[in-house]
Amino acid sequence: MRPLINMCVMSPPLTINVEQIDEMADILHKSIVITQDELVREGLWKG
């Protein structure tokens, strides 16, 4: 995962399987939700 302007670019290996893709997407989603919650709690974002 790397940032590119306003995007998160994922570059998994070509040998990745469906379960690993699902796990990668889940981790990214949870990370975004946690970050949003922290920003709202700190008054830095209204969501």
PQR file with spaces between the fields and no chain letter, atoms N, CA, C, O and H, PARSE charges and radii, in Angstrom:
ATOM       1  N    MET     1       0.848   -1.170    0.000 -0.4000 1.5000
ATOM       2  CA   MET     1       0.000    0.000    0.000 -0.0000 2.0000
ATOM       3  C    MET     1       0.888    1.226    0.000  0.5500 1.7000
ATOM       4  O    MET     1       1.861    1.315    0.749 -0.5500 1.4000
ATOM       5  N    ARG     2       0.528    2.176   -0.867 -0.4000 1.5000
ATOM       6  CA   ARG     2       1.258    3.438   -0.880 -0.0000 2.0000
ATOM       7  C    ARG     2       0.309    4.560   -1.265  0.5500 1.7000
ATOM       8  O    ARG     2      -0.619    4.352   -2.047 -0.5500 1.4000
ATOM       9  H    ARG     2      -0.262    2.103   -1.476  0.4000 1.0000
ATOM      10  N    PRO     3       0.536    5.740   -0.721 -0.5600 1.5000
ATOM      11  CA   PRO     3      -0.324    6.865   -1.081  0.2800 2.0000
ATOM      12  C    PRO     3       0.092    7.435   -2.442  0.5500 1.7000
ATOM      13  O    PRO     3       1.277    7.483   -2.772 -0.5500 1.4000
ATOM      14  N    LEU     4      -0.888    7.860   -3.212 -0.4000 1.5000
ATOM      15  CA   LEU     4      -0.642    8.524   -4.485 -0.0000 2.0000
ATOM      16  C    LEU     4      -1.695    9.613   -4.626  0.5500 1.7000
ATOM      17  O    LEU     4      -2.856    9.344   -4.936 -0.5500 1.4000
ATOM      18  H    LEU     4      -1.851    7.821   -2.944  0.4000 1.0000
ATOM      19  N    ILE     5      -1.268   10.837   -4.395 -0.4000 1.5000
ATOM      20  CA   ILE     5      -2.151   12.004   -4.375 -0.0000 2.0000
ATOM      21  C    ILE     5      -3.261   11.749   -3.340  0.5500 1.7000
ATOM      22  O    ILE     5      -2.985   11.761   -2.140 -0.5500 1.4000
ATOM      23  H    ILE     5      -0.325   11.056   -4.143  0.4000 1.0000
ATOM      24  N    ASN     6      -4.499   11.519   -3.776 -0.4000 1.5000
ATOM      25  CA   ASN     6      -5.596   11.290   -2.823 -0.0000 2.0000
ATOM      26  C    ASN     6      -6.102    9.844   -2.872  0.5500 1.7000
ATOM      27  O    ASN     6      -7.271    9.579   -2.592 -0.5500 1.4000
ATOM      28  H    ASN     6      -4.723   11.509   -4.751  0.4000 1.0000
ATOM      29  N    MET     7      -5.217    8.921   -3.228 -0.4000 1.5000
ATOM      30  CA   MET     7      -5.605    7.515   -3.353 -0.0000 2.0000
ATOM      31  C    MET     7      -4.669    6.623   -2.551  0.5500 1.7000
ATOM      32  O    MET     7      -3.535    6.995   -2.247 -0.5500 1.4000
ATOM      33  H    MET     7      -4.268    9.136   -3.456  0.4000 1.0000
ATOM      34  N    CYS     8      -5.163    5.454   -2.219 -0.4000 1.5000
ATOM      35  CA   CYS     8      -4.328    4.400   -1.649 -0.0000 2.0000
ATOM      36  C    CYS     8      -4.131    3.367   -2.745  0.5500 1.7000
ATOM      37  O    CYS     8      -5.096    2.763   -3.213 -0.5500 1.4000
ATOM      38  H    CYS     8      -6.084    5.153   -2.466  0.4000 1.0000
ATOM      39  N    VAL     9      -2.903    3.164   -3.150 -0.4000 1.5000
ATOM      40  CA   VAL     9      -2.600    2.232   -4.232 -0.0000 2.0000
ATOM      41  C    VAL     9      -2.112    0.926   -3.630  0.5500 1.7000
ATOM      42  O    VAL     9      -1.151    0.899   -2.861 -0.5500 1.4000
ATOM      43  H    VAL     9      -2.119    3.655   -2.770  0.4000 1.0000
ATOM      44  N    MET    10      -2.786   -0.152   -3.989 -0.4000 1.5000
ATOM      45  CA   MET    10      -2.386   -1.470   -3.508 -0.0000 2.0000
ATOM      46  C    MET    10      -1.639   -2.184   -4.628  0.5500 1.7000
ATOM      47  O    MET    10      -2.071   -2.179   -5.781 -0.5500 1.4000
ATOM      48  H    MET    10      -3.566   -0.130   -4.614  0.4000 1.0000
ATOM      49  N    SER    11      -0.526   -2.792   -4.278 -0.4000 1.5000
ATOM      50  CA   SER    11       0.281   -3.525   -5.248 -0.0000 2.0000
ATOM      51  C    SER    11       0.615   -4.906   -4.698  0.5500 1.7000
ATOM      52  O    SER    11       1.762   -5.179   -4.344 -0.5500 1.4000
ATOM      53  H    SER    11      -0.175   -2.796   -3.342  0.4000 1.0000
ATOM      54  N    PRO    12      -0.389   -5.776   -4.627 -0.5600 1.5000
ATOM      55  CA   PRO    12      -0.135   -7.113   -4.078  0.2800 2.0000
ATOM      56  C    PRO    12       0.665   -7.960   -5.072  0.5500 1.7000
ATOM      57  O    PRO    12       0.714   -7.647   -6.262 -0.5500 1.4000
ATOM      58  N    PRO    13       1.280   -9.013   -4.588 -0.5600 1.5000
ATOM      59  CA   PRO    13       1.997   -9.906   -5.500  0.2800 2.0000
ATOM      60  C    PRO    13       1.005  -10.616   -6.428  0.5500 1.7000
ATOM      61  O    PRO    13      -0.171  -10.760   -6.093 -0.5500 1.4000
ATOM      62  N    LEU    14       1.474  -11.045   -7.560 -0.4000 1.5000
ATOM      63  CA   LEU    14       0.608  -11.726   -8.515 -0.0000 2.0000
ATOM      64  C    LEU    14       0.129  -13.083   -8.011  0.5500 1.7000
ATOM      65  O    LEU    14      -0.805  -13.653   -8.574 -0.5500 1.4000
ATOM      66  H    LEU    14       2.429  -10.928   -7.832  0.4000 1.0000
ATOM      67  N    THR    15       0.745  -13.599   -6.977 -0.4000 1.5000
ATOM      68  CA   THR    15       0.367  -14.904   -6.430 -0.0000 2.0000
ATOM      69  C    THR    15      -0.672  -14.800   -5.323  0.5500 1.7000
ATOM      70  O    THR    15      -0.959  -15.800   -4.665 -0.5500 1.4000
ATOM      71  H    THR    15       1.504  -13.135   -6.520  0.4000 1.0000
ATOM      72  N    ILE    16      -1.240  -13.630   -5.101 -0.4000 1.5000
ATOM      73  CA   ILE    16      -2.223  -13.439   -4.037 -0.0000 2.0000
ATOM      74  C    ILE    16      -3.495  -14.229   -4.362  0.5500 1.7000
ATOM      75  O    ILE    16      -3.875  -14.365   -5.525 -0.5500 1.4000
ATOM      76  H    ILE    16      -1.007  -12.817   -5.635  0.4000 1.0000
ATOM      77  N    ASN    17      -4.144  -14.746   -3.314 -0.4000 1.5000
ATOM      78  CA   ASN    17      -5.383  -15.488   -3.539 -0.0000 2.0000
ATOM      79  C    ASN    17      -6.584  -14.669   -3.051  0.5500 1.7000
ATOM      80  O    ASN    17      -6.420  -13.609   -2.448 -0.5500 1.4000
ATOM      81  H    ASN    17      -3.835  -14.636   -2.370  0.4000 1.0000
ATOM      82  N    VAL    18      -7.780  -15.170   -3.317 -0.4000 1.5000
ATOM      83  CA   VAL    18      -9.003  -14.422   -2.998 -0.0000 2.0000
ATOM      84  C    VAL    18      -9.112  -14.124   -1.510  0.5500 1.7000
ATOM      85  O    VAL    18      -9.492  -13.016   -1.129 -0.5500 1.4000
ATOM      86  H    VAL    18      -7.914  -16.032   -3.806  0.4000 1.0000
ATOM      87  N    GLU    19      -8.786  -15.091   -0.667 -0.4000 1.5000
ATOM      88  CA   GLU    19      -8.875  -14.876    0.777 -0.0000 2.0000
ATOM      89  C    GLU    19      -7.931  -13.755    1.221  0.5500 1.7000
ATOM      90  O    GLU    19      -8.292  -12.940    2.071 -0.5500 1.4000
ATOM      91  H    GLU    19      -8.478  -15.991   -0.976  0.4000 1.0000
ATOM      92  N    GLN    20      -6.748  -13.712    0.660 -0.4000 1.5000
ATOM      93  CA   GLN    20      -5.783  -12.672    1.011 -0.0000 2.0000
ATOM      94  C    GLN    20      -6.242  -11.302    0.519  0.5500 1.7000
ATOM      95  O    GLN    20      -6.019  -10.294    1.189 -0.5500 1.4000
ATOM      96  H    GLN    20      -6.455  -14.374   -0.031  0.4000 1.0000
ATOM      97  N    ILE    21      -6.878  -11.263   -0.639 -0.4000 1.5000
ATOM      98  CA   ILE    21      -7.425   -9.998   -1.142 -0.0000 2.0000
ATOM      99  C    ILE    21      -8.528   -9.505   -0.214  0.5500 1.7000
ATOM     100  O    ILE    21      -8.585   -8.321    0.116 -0.5500 1.4000
ATOM     101  H    ILE    21      -7.059  -12.082   -1.183  0.4000 1.0000
ATOM     102  N    ASP    22      -9.404  -10.415    0.207 -0.4000 1.5000
ATOM     103  CA   ASP    22     -10.472  -10.042    1.142 -0.0000 2.0000
ATOM     104  C    ASP    22      -9.894   -9.517    2.450  0.5500 1.7000
ATOM     105  O    ASP    22     -10.371   -8.516    2.986 -0.5500 1.4000
ATOM     106  H    ASP    22      -9.358  -11.378   -0.061  0.4000 1.0000
ATOM     107  N    GLU    23      -8.870  -10.188    2.963 -0.4000 1.5000
ATOM     108  CA   GLU    23      -8.235   -9.751    4.204 -0.0000 2.0000
ATOM     109  C    GLU    23      -7.599   -8.370    4.034  0.5500 1.7000
ATOM     110  O    GLU    23      -7.717   -7.520    4.916 -0.5500 1.4000
ATOM     111  H    GLU    23      -8.483  -11.001    2.527  0.4000 1.0000
ATOM     112  N    MET    24      -6.931   -8.148    2.913 -0.4000 1.5000
ATOM     113  CA   MET    24      -6.290   -6.866    2.643 -0.0000 2.0000
ATOM     114  C    MET    24      -7.344   -5.750    2.600  0.5500 1.7000
ATOM     115  O    MET    24      -7.130   -4.675    3.161 -0.5500 1.4000
ATOM     116  H    MET    24      -6.835   -8.839    2.197  0.4000 1.0000
ATOM     117  N    ALA    25      -8.468   -6.000    1.942 -0.4000 1.5000
ATOM     118  CA   ALA    25      -9.534   -4.999    1.858 -0.0000 2.0000
ATOM     119  C    ALA    25     -10.156   -4.749    3.231  0.5500 1.7000
ATOM     120  O    ALA    25     -10.465   -3.605    3.567 -0.5500 1.4000
ATOM     121  H    ALA    25      -8.642   -6.873    1.486  0.4000 1.0000
ATOM     122  N    ASP    26     -10.343   -5.801    4.027 -0.4000 1.5000
ATOM     123  CA   ASP    26     -10.880   -5.641    5.382 -0.0000 2.0000
ATOM     124  C    ASP    26      -9.966   -4.786    6.260  0.5500 1.7000
ATOM     125  O    ASP    26     -10.431   -3.901    6.978 -0.5500 1.4000
ATOM     126  H    ASP    26     -10.092   -6.730    3.754  0.4000 1.0000
ATOM     127  N    ILE    27      -8.673   -5.056    6.195 -0.4000 1.5000
ATOM     128  CA   ILE    27      -7.708   -4.288    6.989 -0.0000 2.0000
ATOM     129  C    ILE    27      -7.726   -2.821    6.577  0.5500 1.7000
ATOM     130  O    ILE    27      -7.708   -1.937    7.433 -0.5500 1.4000
ATOM     131  H    ILE    27      -8.294   -5.774    5.611  0.4000 1.0000
ATOM     132  N    LEU    28      -7.763   -2.558    5.280 -0.4000 1.5000
ATOM     133  CA   LEU    28      -7.817   -1.180    4.797 -0.0000 2.0000
ATOM     134  C    LEU    28      -9.093   -0.498    5.275  0.5500 1.7000
ATOM     135  O    LEU    28      -9.046    0.637    5.751 -0.5500 1.4000
ATOM     136  H    LEU    28      -7.778   -3.276    4.584  0.4000 1.0000
ATOM     137  N    HIS    29     -10.231   -1.173    5.156 -0.4000 1.5000
ATOM     138  CA   HIS    29     -11.502   -0.596    5.582 -0.0000 2.0000
ATOM     139  C    HIS    29     -11.490   -0.269    7.073  0.5500 1.7000
ATOM     140  O    HIS    29     -11.878    0.828    7.475 -0.5500 1.4000
ATOM     141  H    HIS    29     -10.269   -2.095    4.769  0.4000 1.0000
ATOM     142  N    LYS    30     -11.045   -1.217    7.889 -0.4000 1.5000
ATOM     143  CA   LYS    30     -10.994   -0.997    9.336 -0.0000 2.0000
ATOM     144  C    LYS    30     -10.061    0.167    9.683  0.5500 1.7000
ATOM     145  O    LYS    30     -10.363    0.961   10.574 -0.5500 1.4000
ATOM     146  H    LYS    30     -10.729   -2.108    7.563  0.4000 1.0000
ATOM     147  N    SER    31      -8.944    0.269    8.990 -0.4000 1.5000
ATOM     148  CA   SER    31      -7.995    1.358    9.234 -0.0000 2.0000
ATOM     149  C    SER    31      -8.607    2.708    8.918  0.5500 1.7000
ATOM     150  O    SER    31      -8.408    3.673    9.657 -0.5500 1.4000
ATOM     151  H    SER    31      -8.698   -0.375    8.266  0.4000 1.0000
ATOM     152  N    ILE    32      -9.349    2.780    7.825 -0.4000 1.5000
ATOM     153  CA   ILE    32      -9.999    4.036    7.447 -0.0000 2.0000
ATOM     154  C    ILE    32     -11.058    4.413    8.477  0.5500 1.7000
ATOM     155  O    ILE    32     -11.144    5.577    8.870 -0.5500 1.4000
ATOM     156  H    ILE    32      -9.510    1.996    7.225  0.4000 1.0000
ATOM     157  N    VAL    33     -11.860    3.456    8.920 -0.4000 1.5000
ATOM     158  CA   VAL    33     -12.902    3.730    9.918 -0.0000 2.0000
ATOM     159  C    VAL    33     -12.277    4.209   11.227  0.5500 1.7000
ATOM     160  O    VAL    33     -12.757    5.177   11.818 -0.5500 1.4000
ATOM     161  H    VAL    33     -11.790    2.511    8.601  0.4000 1.0000
ATOM     162  N    ILE    34     -11.230    3.556   11.682 -0.4000 1.5000
ATOM     163  CA   ILE    34     -10.557    3.952   12.926 -0.0000 2.0000
ATOM     164  C    ILE    34      -9.998    5.369   12.797  0.5500 1.7000
ATOM     165  O    ILE    34     -10.126    6.176   13.718 -0.5500 1.4000
ATOM     166  H    ILE    34     -10.840    2.769   11.203  0.4000 1.0000
ATOM     167  N    THR    35      -9.381    5.668   11.659 -0.4000 1.5000
ATOM     168  CA   THR    35      -8.817    7.005   11.440 -0.0000 2.0000
ATOM     169  C    THR    35      -9.916    8.059   11.428  0.5500 1.7000
ATOM     170  O    THR    35      -9.760    9.117   12.038 -0.5500 1.4000
ATOM     171  H    THR    35      -9.277    5.013   10.911  0.4000 1.0000
ATOM     172  N    GLN    36     -11.029    7.785   10.740 -0.4000 1.5000
ATOM     173  CA   GLN    36     -12.151    8.727   10.719 -0.0000 2.0000
ATOM     174  C    GLN    36     -12.682    8.978   12.128  0.5500 1.7000
ATOM     175  O    GLN    36     -12.931   10.122   12.507 -0.5500 1.4000
ATOM     176  H    GLN    36     -11.155    6.925   10.244  0.4000 1.0000
ATOM     177  N    ASP    37     -12.854    7.919   12.894 -0.4000 1.5000
ATOM     178  CA   ASP    37     -13.352    8.060   14.267 -0.0000 2.0000
ATOM     179  C    ASP    37     -12.418    8.914   15.118  0.5500 1.7000
ATOM     180  O    ASP    37     -12.876    9.753   15.895 -0.5500 1.4000
ATOM     181  H    ASP    37     -12.652    6.989   12.586  0.4000 1.0000
ATOM     182  N    GLU    38     -11.121    8.705   14.976 -0.4000 1.5000
ATOM     183  CA   GLU    38     -10.155    9.500   15.745 -0.0000 2.0000
ATOM     184  C    GLU    38     -10.198   10.967   15.337  0.5500 1.7000
ATOM     185  O    GLU    38     -10.136   11.848   16.194 -0.5500 1.4000
ATOM     186  H    GLU    38     -10.749    8.024   14.346  0.4000 1.0000
ATOM     187  N    LEU    39     -10.303   11.236   14.045 -0.4000 1.5000
ATOM     188  CA   LEU    39     -10.366   12.622   13.576 -0.0000 2.0000
ATOM     189  C    LEU    39     -11.622   13.320   14.078  0.5500 1.7000
ATOM     190  O    LEU    39     -11.568   14.491   14.452 -0.5500 1.4000
ATOM     191  H    LEU    39     -10.354   10.520   13.349  0.4000 1.0000
ATOM     192  N    VAL    40     -12.746   12.621   14.091 -0.4000 1.5000
ATOM     193  CA   VAL    40     -13.990   13.196   14.609 -0.0000 2.0000
ATOM     194  C    VAL    40     -13.856   13.455   16.101  0.5500 1.7000
ATOM     195  O    VAL    40     -14.231   14.525   16.582 -0.5500 1.4000
ATOM     196  H    VAL    40     -12.790   11.670   13.787  0.4000 1.0000
ATOM     197  N    ARG    41     -13.325   12.486   16.833 -0.4000 1.5000
ATOM     198  CA   ARG    41     -13.167   12.622   18.285 -0.0000 2.0000
ATOM     199  C    ARG    41     -12.261   13.796   18.644  0.5500 1.7000
ATOM     200  O    ARG    41     -12.480   14.468   19.651 -0.5500 1.4000
ATOM     201  H    ARG    41     -13.021   11.618   16.442  0.4000 1.0000
ATOM     202  N    GLU    42     -11.243   14.041   17.818 -0.4000 1.5000
ATOM     203  CA   GLU    42     -10.305   15.134   18.087 -0.0000 2.0000
ATOM     204  C    GLU    42     -10.795   16.465   17.518  0.5500 1.7000
ATOM     205  O    GLU    42     -10.115   17.482   17.650 -0.5500 1.4000
ATOM     206  H    GLU    42     -11.065   13.495   16.999  0.4000 1.0000
ATOM     207  N    GLY    43     -11.966   16.464   16.889 -0.4000 1.5000
ATOM     208  CA   GLY    43     -12.536   17.695   16.345 -0.0000 2.0000
ATOM     209  C    GLY    43     -11.868   18.184   15.082  0.5500 1.7000
ATOM     210  O    GLY    43     -12.011   19.352   14.720 -0.5500 1.4000
ATOM     211  H    GLY    43     -12.518   15.638   16.782  0.4000 1.0000
ATOM     212  N    LEU    44     -11.144   17.317   14.403 -0.4000 1.5000
ATOM     213  CA   LEU    44     -10.424   17.713   13.202 -0.0000 2.0000
ATOM     214  C    LEU    44     -11.210   17.425   11.928  0.5500 1.7000
ATOM     215  O    LEU    44     -10.831   17.863   10.841 -0.5500 1.4000
ATOM     216  H    LEU    44     -11.028   16.368   14.697  0.4000 1.0000
ATOM     217  N    TRP    45     -12.296   16.694   12.070 -0.4000 1.5000
ATOM     218  CA   TRP    45     -13.121   16.326   10.914 -0.0000 2.0000
ATOM     219  C    TRP    45     -14.539   16.091   11.404  0.5500 1.7000
ATOM     220  O    TRP    45     -14.742   15.524   12.478 -0.5500 1.4000
ATOM     221  H    TRP    45     -12.604   16.339   12.952  0.4000 1.0000
ATOM     222  N    LYS    46     -15.512   16.520   10.631 -0.4000 1.5000
ATOM     223  CA   LYS    46     -16.907   16.382   11.055 -0.0000 2.0000
ATOM     224  C    LYS    46     -17.543   15.115   10.518  0.5500 1.7000
ATOM     225  O    LYS    46     -18.626   14.738   10.967 -0.5500 1.4000
ATOM     226  H    LYS    46     -15.347   16.981    9.759  0.4000 1.0000
ATOM     227  N    GLY    47     -16.900   14.446    9.569 -0.4000 1.5000
ATOM     228  CA   GLY    47     -17.430   13.191    9.043 -0.0000 2.0000
ATOM     229  C    GLY    47     -18.620   13.410    8.240  0.5500 1.7000
ATOM     230  O    GLY    47     -19.197   12.456    7.719 -0.5500 1.4000
ATOM     231  H    GLY    47     -16.021   14.752    9.204  0.4000 1.0000
